[in-house]
Amino acid sequence: IIGRLNPKYIIGAIKQTQALINRAKKLLTPIVREAKLLRLNKNKEWLENCLYNDGLYLDLYKLSSCGRQYGLGTTLQNINREIRRRLLKHHTAYDQRGSHLNILVNKALAKGLNVDNLQQYLGMTESQLQNLVKECKMHRKSFKLTILSIVNGYQGNKVWRHQFLQKVFAEIGTLQKELKYTSKDLFETEKAITQLTIS
């Protein structure tokens, strides 16, 4: 992916990265300190290259077996979150938390299949979702990843933490048999929808 960032924001991000590096140098645990410094120095190098090229950057991505694209090396996707926020000031972020699920639900409904539990999950308010996450004794991110893992065909041991997750797992199993989909199919559909939305 080739992109361009505002050089003014890059300068601010470099200063912020240096401040994070200085803070990391004071960490007491050597392993944690070295790991943070290594990552932050790579972030700083990426930013300096970007600034040198007048804000232009080239990031390489690889399609994983679960259908998601992951950056190779240091990319805008995987640099420190605070720094990324500074760089993308005045940009709009689209949260695609439920995009795979929405695609799957729409395909299932078109075939007349039952997707009550997935629809219930997608229709949850923030407070309902927080309550369910608490009942499962999980972190929010871990819960979301468990749902997506189930959709992508991985069972994992967290499925059995709650009756709702067990129902979703059973429902997904039925959909996989009936629709004969793969995570790559969902990714391709999502990509096509994203391109239509942007153009």
N, C-alpha and C positions, 0 to 999 in steps of 0.2 A: 504494500500500500504506500503510495506517495501522498504526502500531505504537507501543509504549510501552517506554521504557528506564528503568532505575532512576536517579533523579536523583543519587543518591550517586555512581554510576559516571560520570555525565555531568560532574560537578564534577571528578572525578579526570582524566577525558579532556581537559577544557578546560585543566587545569594541564599535562598532558602535551603537549598541542598547543602551548601557549605555550613550553614548554621546547624543542620541536622548531623553533619559529619563531626563538627566540633562537640556536639552533645554526645554522640556515639563514642567518641574517644574517652569519655569519662566513665563509661560503663565498667563495672567491676569484673564481670564474668568474661574471661578472655575469649571464649568460643563465640558468645553472643556478640561481643564487641567486634571481633574480626569479621564475622558474617555480615553485620550491619554495615561496617565500613566498606567491605568489598562491594556490597550491593549499591550503597550510596555513591561510591566512587564511579561505578559503572553508569549510574544515573547521570552523574555530573558530566562524564565523558560524552554520553548521548546528547545531553543538552548543549554542550560546547560545540559538538559537530553540527548540531541543528542550527545554532547561532552563526557558526562559520559559513553555513550554506544559506544565509539570509532567511532562516525559518523553515527551509525545506528539509524533509526527512523521508527516509525510505525504510519501512519496516517489513520484515518477512514473516509470514505466517504459515503454519502447517495444519492441515486438516487432520484431526485426531480420529480414532476409531469410533468415538461416541458422537461424531458429527459436529464438534465445535472446532473453531480455529484458535490456535494458540501461537503467540509470538515466539519467534526464534531469537534468542539472545535478548538484549535490552530493547524494548519497544515501548511505545506510548501506552500500550495495554498493561504492561507489567511494571512500570516505574512506580515509585512511591506515590501513594494515593493523594497525600497533601500536595505534592508537587504537580501531579496530574490535574488536580482541581485548579491550581493557580494557572496552569497553561491553558486550560479550557474554559477560563473565565468568559462569560458571555456566550457560551455554547449551550445548547439544549441537549440533555442526556435523555435517551429513551430507555426506560427499564423494560426489558423483554422477559421479565420473570415468568410470565405465563404463555409466551408465544408458542413453544412446542406443544404445550397442553391445549391451547386454543385450536391449533391446527388439527391436533389429534381428535379433539371433541367434535369439531366441525365435520371431519371425515367420518367419524363414527355415527353422528346424527344423520348424515346423508345416507348411510347404509341401514339406518333404523336400529342401531345398537344402543344398549343401555350404558350411559355414562353419568349416572346420578352422582357418584362420589367425586368424580373429577369436576363436574359442574358445581358441586357444593364447595370444593376447594377454591375454584376460580372465583366464585361469588362471595367468598368470605370477606368481611370487613377486616380492617387492621386489628381491631380488638379481638375479634373471633379467632383470627390467625394466631395472635399472641397467646390466647388462652389454650389453644390446641398445642402449640409449641411447648408451653409450660406443662401441660398434661403429659406430653411425650418425654418430658425431662431432657429436652434437647435445646441447643442454641438455634436461633432463627436460621442462620446460614446452613447449619447442618441439616435442619428439617427440609429446607428448600432443595438442597443437594440430594437428600434421600428420595424426595418425590421425583426429581429429574432422573436420578439413577434408576428408579423403578421404571420410568417411561422408556429409558434407554436399555432396559433389559437386565439390569443388575439387581440382584435381590438384596444382598447385604444383611447384616444382623440387626439393623435398626428398625426393620419393617415390623418386627414383632413387639415393638414398644407400645403400640396403641392399636385398638380395634379399627380406627379409621384408616391407618396405614395398611393394615391387613386387607381391608375392603378395597382400597385403591390398588394394592398389589394384585388381588384377584381380578379386578376389573381390567387392569392393564394386560394381564395374561390372556384374558378373553379377546381383547382388542388386537393383540399381537397375532393370535391365531386367525381371527376373522378378517383383519385388514392386511395381514402379512406384510407389515411395515418394518422398516429398519430405522435406526436413528439418523442414518444418512438421508433417507427420504424426507424426514421431518426437516432436516437442515436445509436441503435443496428447496423445499417449499417455503421455508422461512426466508431464505436468501432472495427468492423470487418476489415475495411479498415486500421485503425491505426495499428492493430495487424499484418496484412499482410505486412505493410510498415516496421515495426520494425523487423520482423523475416526474 
